[in-house]
């Protein structure tokens, strides 16, 4: 059976109430302010969920698996006369990871995953480095460190995320001491006692270097000067890992915030801080339109995230989500989403016994889109392989 496809026109379906506070442009309003931020970090640290919490809108699709975000996504929120514009970026990964795990074999899709984190920094006025408070290992990811050194002129903030999963909050302080090299950009010293942190319970000693990079090895310095001239995505994974093997933190952070993207703890304080440091400037995005992404693209992101959350990784990363139908029927938006598989057996796995897995994927997609678009809609999902509909034999 061939799938009939309708031409899909880009459209945006956001309501102002879902993303902005009471702000009316009048001649008596003060001059506008705008702060452009890049959200970067290792994979699966909660960058997208943090961005959603900061803009008070479930814009970016999220899942329990890494690599849910595969490109930069712009998101904004307006409060009074200030606009914050975030760029949620993919996690910093290697080329082999993109090809083998994420199944990104085309040059275009693979390059975006690798290049977009640094592209997010190119226009950023401030950097949010998101760190998983529960992750094993007391260090900032070497790819992130490389980008921070390349963009050391851009102010940055460390966000310790997922604090809701930390049993003893005081244990976070020794970890922060290591991740900041014991100081902030204003030379404020951080001093704590040893503690246990992370899933592995590794002991964190307070003896850390007060300099983010100052090895005496001339060979290392030459390598550093060579690699710092190249974009991060043009450096091999092994090169940056070797370069920062003995370097755990970054001394340039202006502030450190402790947040939970899931519960919202600490998010308001972070948002208020960003509003307070925003410089004068024109807004970059239209009020009430939290993103430049089309509704169709966000719908495809939602389908992919639901597949990642419910399907084994070897299949989930290989599928593609597309929109087959997008039709306004009165006040109801009707969507047909297509999950494209490489093999018929993968399609059967996605459908699941009695269609239960596909029904669960559909439930999650509808729930997310209802929350995102704030309107009546119904999304139906089908599974295809090479243009043919995949169905279970009765």
C-alpha positions in Angstrom: 0.0 0.0 0.0 1.4 3.4 -1.0 1.1 6.3 1.4 -0.8 9.3 0.1 1.1 12.5 1.1 -0.3 16.0 1.3 1.8 19.1 0.9 2.6 20.5 4.3 2.8 24.2 4.7 5.0 25.7 7.4 2.9 27.3 10.2 3.3 28.3 13.8 0.5 27.7 16.3 1.6 29.3 19.5 -0.5 31.4 21.9 1.0 34.4 23.5 -0.3 33.4 26.9 1.8 30.2 26.9 5.1 31.9 26.8 5.1 35.5 27.8 4.0 37.6 30.8 1.8 40.7 30.7 3.7 43.0 28.4 2.2 45.6 26.2 4.3 47.8 23.9 3.5 51.4 24.6 5.4 54.6 24.1 5.9 54.9 27.9 7.6 51.5 28.2 11.4 51.6 29.0 14.0 50.7 26.4 13.9 47.0 25.5 16.6 44.6 26.7 17.7 41.4 25.1 20.1 38.7 26.0 21.1 35.9 23.6 22.3 32.7 25.3 23.8 29.5 24.2 22.9 26.3 26.2 25.7 23.8 25.9 26.9 20.7 27.7 27.5 16.9 27.4 24.7 14.7 26.1 21.8 13.9 28.4 22.5 16.5 31.0 19.0 18.1 30.7 19.7 21.1 28.4 16.4 20.9 26.5 14.3 20.4 29.7 16.1 23.3 31.3 15.4 25.5 28.3 11.7 24.5 28.4 11.6 25.4 32.1 13.3 28.8 31.5 10.8 29.8 28.8 7.8 28.2 30.5 6.9 26.2 27.4 7.5 22.5 26.5 9.1 23.6 23.2 11.9 21.1 22.8 11.0 17.4 22.8 12.7 15.5 25.5 13.3 11.8 26.2 15.2 9.6 28.7 17.8 8.8 25.9 20.7 10.9 24.9 20.8 12.7 21.5 17.1 13.7 21.5 18.1 17.1 20.3 19.9 16.9 16.9 20.1 20.6 15.9 20.0 24.1 17.4 16.6 25.2 18.5 15.9 28.9 19.3 13.5 29.7 22.1 12.5 32.9 23.8 10.6 34.4 26.7 9.5 38.0 27.3 9.2 39.5 30.7 8.3 43.2 31.0 10.7 44.9 28.6 13.3 42.1 28.5 13.6 39.2 26.1 15.8 36.2 26.7 16.7 34.2 23.6 18.1 30.7 24.2 19.7 28.4 21.7 19.3 24.8 22.9 22.1 22.8 21.3 22.9 19.1 20.8 25.2 17.4 23.2 28.9 17.4 22.5 29.7 14.1 20.8 32.2 12.4 18.5 31.9 11.7 14.8 31.9 8.0 15.4 29.0 8.4 17.9 27.0 10.3 15.3 27.5 7.6 12.7 27.3 4.5 14.8 24.8 5.3 17.6 22.7 8.0 16.2 22.7 6.4 12.7 23.4 9.8 11.1 25.0 8.7 7.8 24.2 11.7 5.6 26.7 14.6 5.6 24.0 17.2 6.4 22.3 15.6 9.4 25.6 14.4 10.9 27.3 17.8 10.5 24.5 19.6 12.3 24.9 17.5 15.3 28.6 18.1 15.4 28.7 21.7 14.4 25.6 23.3 16.0 26.9 23.4 19.6 29.7 25.8 18.5 27.4 27.6 16.1 25.2 28.4 19.1 28.1 30.3 20.6 28.9 32.5 17.6 26.1 35.0 18.4 25.8 34.3 22.1 26.2 37.1 24.7 26.1 34.6 27.5 26.8 30.9 27.8 24.9 28.4 30.1 27.0 25.3 30.7 24.7 22.6 32.0 26.2 19.9 34.2 24.5 16.7 35.4 24.9 16.8 39.2 24.5 13.0 39.4 26.9 12.0 36.6 30.0 10.0 37.5 33.3 11.9 37.1 34.2 15.3 38.5 35.0 17.2 35.3 33.5 19.3 32.6 33.3 17.5 29.2 36.5 18.0 27.2 34.5 19.2 24.1 32.8 21.7 26.3 36.1 22.9 27.7 37.5 23.4 24.3 34.5 25.6 23.3 34.8 27.6 26.5 38.5 28.3 25.8 37.7 29.3 22.2 34.9 31.7 23.4 36.5 32.8 26.7 35.5 36.4 25.9 31.8 35.4 26.4 30.5 35.4 30.0 29.4 32.1 31.2 27.3 30.5 34.0 27.5 27.0 35.4 24.1 25.3 35.9 24.2 22.2 38.2 21.1 20.4 36.9 19.1 17.4 38.3 19.7 18.4 41.9 16.4 16.7 42.8 18.3 13.4 42.4 21.0 14.3 44.9 20.4 13.0 48.4 22.8 15.3 50.2 22.8 18.8 48.6 26.0 19.7 50.6 27.9 17.2 48.5 27.5 19.4 45.5 29.8 22.1 46.9 33.0 20.1 46.6 32.0 19.1 43.0 31.5 22.8 42.1 34.9 23.6 43.6 36.5 21.2 41.1 34.3 22.3 38.1 35.2 26.0 38.7 38.9 25.4 39.6 38.1 26.8 43.1 37.2 30.3 41.9 34.8 32.3 39.8 35.7 34.9 37.1 35.8 37.7 39.7 38.5 35.8 41.6 36.0 34.9 44.4 37.4 31.7 46.0 35.3 28.6 46.6 36.4 26.5 49.6 34.8 23.3 50.8 35.5 20.0 52.6 35.9 16.6 50.9 32.6 14.7 50.2 31.1 11.8 48.2 29.3 12.7 45.0 28.0 11.0 41.8 26.7 7.6 41.1 30.1 6.0 41.8 30.5 7.7 45.2 33.9 9.0 44.2 35.6 11.1 46.9 36.1 14.7 45.9 39.2 16.3 47.4 39.4 20.0 47.6 42.9 20.3 46.2 42.3 21.7 42.8 44.3 24.0 40.5 43.4 27.7 40.6 44.1 28.0 36.9 42.1 26.4 34.1 45.2 25.8 32.0 48.8 26.4 33.0 50.8 23.2 32.4 54.5 23.7 32.3 54.9 21.2 29.5 55.9 23.2 26.4 54.6 20.4 24.1 51.2 20.7 25.7 51.1 24.4 25.2 52.0 24.0 21.6 49.2 21.5 21.1 46.8 23.8 22.9 47.7 26.8 20.7 47.2 24.6 17.6 43.8 23.1 18.6 42.4 26.3 20.0 42.6 27.9 16.5 40.3 25.2 15.1 36.5 24.9 15.6 35.7 22.1 18.1 34.0 20.0 15.5 37.2 20.0 13.3 39.2 18.6 16.2 39.1 14.9 16.7 37.5 13.5 19.8 40.8 12.0 20.9 42.6 15.3 20.5 40.4 17.3 22.8 40.2 14.4 25.3 44.0 14.2 25.4 44.4 17.9 25.6 42.1 18.3 28.6 42.9 15.0 30.3 44.2 16.6 33.5 42.0 19.6 33.4 38.6 19.3 35.2 37.1 22.8 35.4 36.8 26.3 34.0 37.7 29.4 36.0 35.7 31.8 33.9 32.2 31.1 35.3 30.5 34.3 36.6 27.9 32.5 38.7 26.9 28.9 39.7 23.2 27.9 39.9 21.7 24.7 41.3 18.5 23.7 39.4 16.1 20.9 38.7 14.6 21.1 35.3 12.1 18.5 36.2 10.7 20.0 39.4 11.5 23.7 38.6 13.6 24.2 41.7 16.1 27.0 41.2 14.9 27.8 37.6 13.1 31.1 38.6 16.2 32.4 40.3 18.3 31.6 37.2 15.8 33.3 34.9 15.7 36.4 37.2 19.5 36.6 37.1 19.6 36.4 33.3 17.0 39.2 33.1 19.0 41.3 35.5 22.2 41.1 33.4 20.5 41.6 30.1 21.9 44.5 28.1 19.9 47.1 26.2 19.0 45.9 22.7 16.2 45.2 20.3 14.2 42.0 20.6 15.4 39.3 18.2 12.1 37.3 18.1 8.4 38.4 17.9 6.6 38.4 21.2 4.3 35.4 21.6 6.3 33.4 19.1 8.8 31.5 21.3 10.6 30.0 18.4 11.4 30.2 14.7 10.8 26.5 14.3 7.7 25.4 12.3 4.9 23.5 14.0 5.5 20.6 11.7 9.2 20.3 12.7 8.3 20.4 16.4 5.7 17.7 15.8 8.4 15.5 14.1 10.7 16.1 17.1 7.9 15.0 19.4 7.4 11.8 17.5 11.1 11.0 17.5 11.4 11.7 21.2 8.5 9.4 21.9 10.0 6.6 19.8 13.3 7.0 21.6 11.6 6.7 25.0 9.6 3.6 24.2 11.7 1.6 21.7 15.1 -0.2 21.9 18.0 2.1 20.9 19.1 0.0 17.9 15.8 0.6 16.3 14.8 4.0 17.7 17.9 5.9 16.4 17.4 4.5 12.9 13.9 5.7 12.3 12.8 9.0 10.7 9.7 11.0 11.6 7.7 12.8 8.9 4.3 14.5 8.6 2.0 12.9 6.0 -1.1 15.0 6.6 -1.7 18.4 8.3 -5.2 19.6 8.0 -7.4 22.2 9.7 -10.9 20.7 10.3 -12.9 23.5 11.9 -11.2 24.3 15.2 -9.4 20.9 15.3 -6.0 20.3 13.8 -5.7 16.8 12.4 -2.2 15.4 12.0 -1.0 12.1 10.5 2.6 11.4 11.5 4.7 8.9 9.7 7.4 6.8 11.4 9.7 5.5 8.6 11.7 2.4 9.3 14.6 0.8 7.5 13.3 -2.8 7.9 9.7 -4.2 8.2 10.7 -6.0 11.4 11.7 -2.7 12.9 8.2 -1.4 12.1 6.6 -4.4 13.7 8.7 -3.7 16.8 7.5 -0.1 16.9 3.9 -1.2 16.6 4.3 -3.7 19.4 2.1 -6.6 20.4 -1.5 -5.7 19.6 -0.4 -2.2 18.6 0.3 -1.2 22.3 3.7 0.4 21.7 2.5 2.5 18.8 -0.6 3.5 20.9 1.7 4.6 23.7 3.9 6.6 21.3 0.7 8.3 20.0 -0.5 9.1 23.5 2.8 10.8 24.4 2.9 12.8 21.1 -0.7 14.0 21.6 -0.1 14.9 25.2 3.0 16.9 24.3 1.5 18.7 21.3 -1.6 19.6 23.3 0.6 21.2 25.9 2.7 22.9 23.3 0.1 24.3 20.9 -2.7 25.0 23.4 -5.4 24.0 21.0 -7.6 21.1 20.0 -5.7 18.6 17.8 -5.4 14.9 17.1 -2.3 13.2 15.9 -2.5 9.7 14.4 0.7 7.7 13.7 1.4 5.2 11.0 4.6 3.1 10.4 6.1 2.7 7.0 9.0 1.0 5.4 10.2 2.1 1.9 6.9 3.8 1.2 4.7 0.9 2.3 2.5 0.7 5.3 3.6 -1.7 8.0 0.8 -3.6 9.6 0.5 -6.6 11.9 -0.9 -9.8 10.4 -4.2 -10.8 11.9 
